[in-house]
């Protein structure tokens, strides 16, 4: 009797292990329809999978874009979803603790250890608004399409006293993304029938820019210079 129970537990463990491995294989195959396993951050790739599993087609999802600006520099955008009815621009963050801020603040505050530790970081709404503007300029033939900014926070964080969020902006935790997508779908904003080739070609080009090491290195230098400038004015 004892050996039967042991073998039963072993069999159950093997079934569970195979299920986990099989799910991981499926996720990797699904992810590769959009991006590589070493591209971007783990949280960005997790969001890509969430979008695909929701039903957004892979040719509508663009990950880790480097958008060329008019001054020759690049704007790095975490994720973009395009449809015939709107364009969604995602900024992905990973923070724990309490998050304080306002739309008009240049910096937000992360509070840890019940207030004993405080750290500032650049306002993600302003940051993604810049990305939206750069993307609008890049896709200049599609200015009439509505653009929506979606800032997704991963990690064990809690929003505190964040006010005046614009109507075209969604500030959410990662477990709320499906609810936001459902609202877009209910409002007929996720229409994926027959994309404009010229728009997707520009976005694919921006994704491919991220494979260029010189572009990535130059972008990092530009970001470091910008952070120094902000710090001197803060």
Helices and strands as residue ranges (DSSP letters): H 2-31, H 42-54, G 58-60, E 61-68, E 74-82, E 86-94, E 97-102, E 107-112, G 113-115, E 117-122, H 124-138, G 140-142, E 146-154, E 157-163, E 169-173, G 174-176, H 177-186, H 197-209, H 213-233
